[in-house]
Amino acid sequence: MSGKGWLAGPYVVARLSANLIFDARAAWGKSENEVSPYNTYTDEFKGRRRLVRSRLTGDFQYGRLHVAPHVGVVYYQEEQKAYIDSLGNTISSQKVELGRLMFGPKLSTTFTRPDGASISPHIALHGIWDFRRTDLVNIDTGVALTGTDDSRARAQAGVTARRADGMEITAEGFYDGIGANGFNAYGGTLRFNVPF
């Protein structure tokens, strides 16, 4: 199965107090998908999607240690329209959804050189609770793809190197699935930021 789609909608960020930041997003969109059962023929179907997300983040400085605890909730839903496949079978519509609560701290510190360049390592541990989700199953084996636990933890670590002119590079890795049976994931990101 493959697909492409889009989401569009408003986004807001507000500092509620000296130590509390609120951000939220709502978005709606559509998708166009292709599925090839058993790699024999290809069918197309469309879907509608929506996303609602909000988060509260703390902003505290204790000497050189920056602490950013957060709590956030996200809800995503995609409704796939019914269609008739290449063999004339009616494939009914279905709904995929995920509701998730996330919470935990992020700790970071910054080491600044005399020339203004800096290095900022950070670590984070997030609790994750899926209060609503659609279980996904491999149609060939019947094995669940999403694990069986509603809650788990995710650990992250990374570093940002910043030049005096503001250009920076961030490398980050994560491991997800701590405390969960039958689910784990890991990955990383590399980001460049060049000010104009």
N, C-alpha and C positions, 0 to 999 in steps of 0.2 A: 504494500500500500504506500502511496506517496500523495502528497498534496501541497498546495500553496494557499495562502490566505492573508488576510490583513485585519488589523484592529485599529480603530481611531477613536479618540475621545479626550476629555479634559484631564489635566493633571494639576495638582496644587501642592505647594509646600509652604508651611508657615511656622515661624518660631513663636511658640505659645508663651514661652518664658525664657529666661536666660539659659536654662538647662533642659528645655523640652522642645523638640521639633516634631511637627505633624506633617505627614505627606499622604496623599490619596490620589487614586486614579480610577476612572471608569472608562471602559472602551467597548465598542461594538464593532462587529465586522462579519465577513463572509469567508468561506473557503471553497475551493474546487479540488476534488480528490479523484484519484485513480486507484482501482484495486484489481489485482490479477490473481484470482483464485487458482492455486496450484500451478501458477505460471502458464496457464492455458489461453485465456482470453482476457481482455482488459475492459472494465466498465468504469464509467464516470458517475460521480454523484456530487451534490453540492450541500453545503451546510451553513448554518448561522452560528456565530459565537459571541460571547460577551465575557467581560472580565471586570471585577470590582476588587480594589485593593486599598488597604489603609494601614498606616504604621505610625507608632509613637516611638521616638528615639531620644534617649537621654544624652546629654553632652556634659561630661564632668571631667575636670582636670585635677589630679592629685600629684603635685610636683611634676615630674616628667611623664607620669603615667596618664594616658587619656582613656577613660572608660565610657563606652557607649552602649548601655543596655537598651534593648528594644523589645517591643511586642507588636505583632502585626497579624492581619488576617487577609486572606485572599480567597476569592471564589471565582472559578472559571467554569463555563458551560459551553458545550458545542452540541447543537442539534443537527443531526445528519438526516437529510430528506430521504424519503422512500424513493425507490427507483426499480425499474424492470431490467434485469441483467440480460446479457447476450443470449442466454438460453431460454428467455421468456419467463423466468421466475421473478416473482415480486419480492424484493428485498425491503423489509419494513424499515421505517425510520428508527433511529436510536438516539439516545442522549448520553453524552459523556460529560461527567462533571467532577470537579475537585474543589473541596472546601478545606482550607488549611489554616491552622493557627501556628505561628512561629514566635519564639521568644528566646532571649539569651543575651549574653554580653559579648562585646568586642573590646579587646584591650590592645592598645598601641602605644608606642613611644617614638620619639624623634631624636636622632643624633645629628646635630648641625655642625658643619665644618666652618672654619673662619671665613672661607670664600663665599659662604651662603648656600652651598650645596648641602643636601641632607639625605639621610637614610631613615626610613620609618618602617620597622617590622611590626606586624600585627598578628594576633591569634583571635579566634572566635569559637564559641561553642553554642550551637542553636538546638533547642528542643523543638520538635515538629510533631503536631497532632493533626492527622487527617480526620476531620469530623464528618466529611462527606466525600465519597469517592466512588468511581465506577471501577470495579475490578476488571482488569484486562487479562485475557487468557490466550495463550498460544493455541491457535486453532488446529495445528498439526499434532501437538503433544498433550494439550489439555492442562499444561502447567501454568500456574498463575505468574504473570509478569510483574505484578506490583507488590508481591509479598503479602503476608497475612496480618501484619501488625498495623495498628492505627497510629502508633507513636514510635518515635525513634529520635536519635540525635545526629547532628552533623558537625564535624570539626573542620575548621578552615585555618590556614596560615599563609602569610604572604609578606612581601616587602615592596616598598615604593622607594625608588631612587629619584631624587629631584635635583636638577641643576639650578644654579643661581638665577638663570634667565626664565625659570618656570617650566621648562620642558621636563617631563617625567615619564618613567616607565614603571609599571606595576606588574609583578608576577605573583600569582596566587594559586594555591591548590586546595582541594577539599576531599574529604571522605564522608560519605553519607551512608547511613544504615546502622549506626552504633545502637546496639540493643534490639535490633529487629531480626526476626527469623526469615530467611529466604530472600533478603533484599540487601544489596549494597551497590554503591555507585561511587565513582571517583573521577576526578578531572581537574582541569586547571584552565587559567586564563592568562593572557599576556596583553596588557593595554599600554598604548602610547598616548601621551597627551602633549600637544604642541600648542602653546598660546600664540595668538596673532596680535 
